[in-house]
């Protein structure tokens, strides 16, 4: 696509969304580290200098996508939790169901997990203080929404719900870095099957991690 110069706020917003949508499409094809501003500019049909009129850096684009994807996921998660957790079940049962639903839901959103994995080490660098503040404000609001969802179904978590939610998202990002394994690693597992114990399934690894965390913060009888 190609654009004429934006002359209204509506036109500017159309261009901003086009940049974000193009970056999102690129993330379906490649990992976060391979998304470049040059390729993004080429695909969106704007000069690099024009893309920088809307976002101050590649990292700023990806931070906004992280916010968008997180918000979209939380909207879906609300229904998944409502359908999957029985209110009358014992706290331990509800906690295990919560871990199962979260792990399944997060594992099905590999791009969201990849963005979380890159957040601290990549995305929050090469951006201004104002961009970081705006991102953190949005993150806090979305974290509060996730905490409210979790407490709705496992109120026994109390104040521990906030730390559980935060570490769940961080864990999803960290574990996603190992999935899928590169061809050389798959070849090593095939050549030496004993090494296969190190192979991670993202959903199962998350389920174990989240279940352990939940049962650890539930109050003891």
Backbone torsions as a table, in degrees:
resi	resn	phi	psi	omega
1	UNK	NA	153.1	175.3
2	UNK	-129.2	152.1	-175.2
3	UNK	-127.5	146.2	165.6
4	UNK	-85.0	169.1	-179.6
5	UNK	-61.5	132.4	179.5
6	UNK	-71.8	129.5	-176.9
7	UNK	-118.5	2.4	178.1
8	UNK	-143.4	164.3	178.0
9	UNK	-63.0	-35.7	178.3
10	UNK	-63.2	-43.6	178.1
11	UNK	-65.0	-39.9	177.7
12	UNK	-62.2	-39.3	179.4
13	UNK	-67.7	-37.9	176.4
14	UNK	-59.9	-42.0	179.7
15	UNK	-68.6	-39.8	177.6
16	UNK	-60.3	-45.8	-179.7
17	UNK	-65.7	-36.1	178.2
18	UNK	-63.5	-40.0	177.9
19	UNK	-63.8	-45.7	-179.9
20	UNK	-64.6	-42.8	-179.0
21	UNK	-66.9	-36.0	177.8
22	UNK	-68.2	-41.8	177.4
23	UNK	-63.4	-39.6	178.4
24	UNK	-62.9	-40.9	177.8
25	UNK	-64.5	-37.0	177.8
26	UNK	-63.9	-36.6	-179.6
27	UNK	-68.7	-19.5	173.4
28	UNK	-74.3	-17.3	-176.4
29	UNK	-105.9	-23.5	-170.6
30	UNK	-149.7	157.6	176.9
31	UNK	-70.0	164.5	-177.4
32	UNK	-53.7	-43.1	-174.2
33	UNK	-64.7	-19.4	-177.8
34	UNK	-93.7	-6.2	178.3
35	UNK	-77.1	115.0	-178.5
36	UNK	-111.1	154.2	178.2
37	UNK	-66.5	-35.0	179.1
38	UNK	-62.6	-47.4	-179.0
39	UNK	-69.5	-38.0	176.3
40	UNK	-59.8	-45.0	179.4
41	UNK	-61.3	-43.7	-179.3
42	UNK	-61.8	-44.9	-176.6
43	UNK	-69.6	-34.7	-177.8
44	UNK	-82.1	-14.1	177.1
45	UNK	83.2	27.9	177.3
46	UNK	-126.7	150.4	172.0
47	UNK	-64.2	151.5	179.5
48	UNK	-55.3	-40.8	180.0
49	UNK	-62.8	-31.6	178.5
50	UNK	-74.7	-37.0	175.5
51	UNK	-60.2	-37.9	-179.2
52	UNK	-71.0	-9.4	172.2
53	UNK	-72.9	-25.2	-175.9
54	UNK	-101.8	-33.9	178.7
55	UNK	-136.6	134.1	-172.9
56	UNK	-73.2	-14.5	-179.8
57	UNK	-165.4	168.4	172.9
58	UNK	-56.4	-42.6	-178.2
59	UNK	-62.5	-36.1	178.2
60	UNK	-64.5	-38.2	175.9
61	UNK	-61.1	-47.7	-175.4
62	UNK	-69.9	-33.3	175.6
63	UNK	-63.5	-40.8	179.2
64	UNK	-67.7	-36.8	175.7
65	UNK	-63.0	-40.5	177.5
66	UNK	-57.5	-45.6	177.3
67	UNK	-59.3	-45.4	-178.7
68	UNK	-63.0	-47.9	-177.7
69	UNK	-65.1	-39.0	179.7
70	UNK	-64.2	-44.0	178.1
71	UNK	-61.7	-42.3	178.5
72	UNK	-64.2	-39.8	179.6
73	UNK	-65.1	-43.8	-178.1
74	UNK	-62.9	-34.3	178.0
75	UNK	-64.4	-39.9	177.6
76	UNK	-72.8	-39.4	-177.8
77	UNK	-59.0	-36.5	179.9
78	UNK	-55.4	-45.0	179.2
79	UNK	-70.2	-39.7	-179.7
80	UNK	-61.7	-41.7	179.8
81	UNK	-69.6	-41.1	-179.8
82	UNK	-61.6	-37.4	-179.0
83	UNK	-79.3	-26.1	-168.6
84	UNK	-103.8	-9.1	-175.7
85	UNK	-122.0	119.6	178.9
86	UNK	-80.7	128.7	-175.4
87	UNK	-65.4	-24.8	-175.3
88	UNK	-89.4	-5.7	-177.3
89	UNK	-71.4	159.4	178.4
90	UNK	-65.4	155.4	-178.6
91	UNK	-53.7	-42.0	-179.1
92	UNK	-64.4	-37.6	179.3
93	UNK	-68.2	-44.3	178.3
94	UNK	-63.6	-37.3	178.3
95	UNK	-64.8	-42.2	178.8
96	UNK	-66.0	-38.9	176.9
97	UNK	-65.9	-39.2	176.9
98	UNK	-59.4	-45.7	179.3
99	UNK	-62.7	-40.8	-179.9
100	UNK	-63.9	-44.9	-177.8
101	UNK	-68.6	-43.9	178.5
102	UNK	-61.5	-45.0	-177.8
103	UNK	-64.8	-42.2	178.4
104	UNK	-64.6	-44.1	-176.4
105	UNK	-67.2	-44.8	179.7
106	UNK	-68.3	-42.1	-178.2
107	UNK	-63.1	-26.2	178.8
108	UNK	-80.5	-5.4	-179.9
109	UNK	-120.0	70.1	-173.8
110	UNK	-62.2	-36.4	-179.3
111	UNK	-64.9	-42.8	177.2
112	UNK	-59.4	-44.8	178.7
113	UNK	-62.8	-41.4	178.7
114	UNK	-61.5	-40.7	179.2
115	UNK	-65.7	-39.9	175.2
116	UNK	-62.5	-39.3	179.8
117	UNK	-63.9	-30.9	-178.9
118	UNK	-92.5	-7.7	-171.0
119	UNK	-56.9	-58.5	-174.0
120	UNK	-72.2	-39.1	-174.2
121	UNK	-88.2	-19.0	-175.2
122	UNK	-128.8	-57.1	-167.5
123	UNK	-69.2	-29.2	-179.2
124	UNK	-88.9	11.5	172.8
125	UNK	-106.1	158.8	178.7
126	UNK	61.2	32.2	173.1
127	UNK	-134.1	155.8	-177.2
128	UNK	-77.3	166.7	176.9
129	UNK	-58.6	-40.8	-178.2
130	UNK	-64.5	-40.3	178.4
131	UNK	-65.3	-42.9	178.9
132	UNK	-62.9	-43.6	-179.9
133	UNK	-62.5	-43.3	179.8
134	UNK	-63.4	-41.7	179.1
135	UNK	-64.7	-43.9	-177.7
136	UNK	-67.8	-36.4	176.2
137	UNK	-61.6	-44.6	178.9
138	UNK	-64.6	-40.5	179.6
139	UNK	-62.8	-41.8	179.3
140	UNK	-62.8	-41.1	179.4
141	UNK	-64.2	-42.1	-179.6
142	UNK	-71.5	-35.7	175.6
143	UNK	-62.1	-41.8	177.9
144	UNK	-61.1	-38.3	177.3
145	UNK	-64.7	-40.9	178.0
146	UNK	-66.0	-41.6	178.6
147	UNK	-60.1	-42.5	-179.8
148	UNK	-62.7	-40.5	177.9
149	UNK	-62.6	-46.1	-177.7
150	UNK	-64.7	-44.5	179.8
151	UNK	-65.9	-29.1	179.2
152	UNK	-61.5	-35.4	-175.8
153	UNK	-100.4	-27.0	176.6
154	UNK	-132.9	70.9	-176.8
155	UNK	-62.5	-19.0	-179.3
156	UNK	-63.4	-17.6	179.4
157	UNK	-66.4	-28.6	178.3
158	UNK	56.0	-134.4	-178.2
159	UNK	-67.2	-18.8	178.9
160	UNK	-69.6	-12.6	-177.7
161	UNK	-64.1	-37.0	-177.6
162	UNK	-65.0	-47.7	179.4
163	UNK	-66.5	-35.8	177.0
164	UNK	-61.1	-46.5	-179.0
165	UNK	-62.8	-44.6	-179.3
166	UNK	-62.3	-48.3	-178.2
167	UNK	-69.8	-26.6	176.3
168	UNK	-63.3	-44.8	-179.9
169	UNK	-68.0	-39.7	177.4
170	UNK	-64.6	-42.0	179.0
171	UNK	-62.8	-40.8	178.8
172	UNK	-60.7	-41.4	178.1
173	UNK	-66.1	-42.1	-178.3
174	UNK	-67.3	-45.2	-178.0
175	UNK	-69.6	-32.1	-178.8
176	UNK	-63.9	-22.2	180.0
177	UNK	-64.5	-19.3	-178.0
178	UNK	-97.5	2.4	-175.1
179	UNK	-131.3	130.6	-8.1
180	UNK	-78.3	155.7	178.4
181	UNK	-70.1	150.4	178.7
182	UNK	-68.1	160.4	-178.8
183	UNK	-54.4	-36.9	-179.4
184	UNK	-63.5	-36.3	179.9
185	UNK	-72.2	-40.4	176.3
186	UNK	-61.4	-39.4	178.0
187	UNK	-65.0	-38.0	178.4
188	UNK	-65.0	-41.3	178.5
189	UNK	-63.5	-39.3	-180.0
190	UNK	-68.7	-39.0	-178.0
191	UNK	-73.5	-32.5	-178.1
192	UNK	-134.5	83.8	-171.8
193	UNK	-54.8	-27.1	-179.7
194	UNK	-61.0	-24.6	179.7
195	UNK	-74.2	-15.6	-175.6
196	UNK	-62.5	-16.6	177.8
197	UNK	-62.6	-21.4	179.7
198	UNK	-84.3	-6.3	-179.2
199	UNK	-73.7	129.7	-176.7
200	UNK	-103.6	133.5	164.0
201	UNK	-97.6	120.7	-171.2
202	UNK	-59.1	-45.9	-177.8
203	UNK	-63.1	-46.6	-177.6
204	UNK	-68.7	-39.9	178.1
205	UNK	-62.4	-41.2	177.3
206	UNK	-65.6	-41.4	-179.4
207	UNK	-59.8	-45.7	180.0
208	UNK	-64.1	-45.2	-178.7
209	UNK	-63.0	-45.8	-177.3
210	UNK	-71.5	-37.0	177.0
211	UNK	-62.4	-45.3	179.5
212	UNK	-60.7	-43.0	-179.5
213	UNK	-64.8	-43.5	-178.7
214	UNK	-64.3	-49.0	-179.3
215	UNK	-65.3	-24.8	178.5
216	UNK	-74.1	-29.2	-177.4
217	UNK	-99.5	-9.4	175.2
218	UNK	-64.8	138.1	178.5
219	UNK	-64.5	142.6	179.1
220	UNK	-78.4	144.1	178.2
221	UNK	-66.7	NA	NA
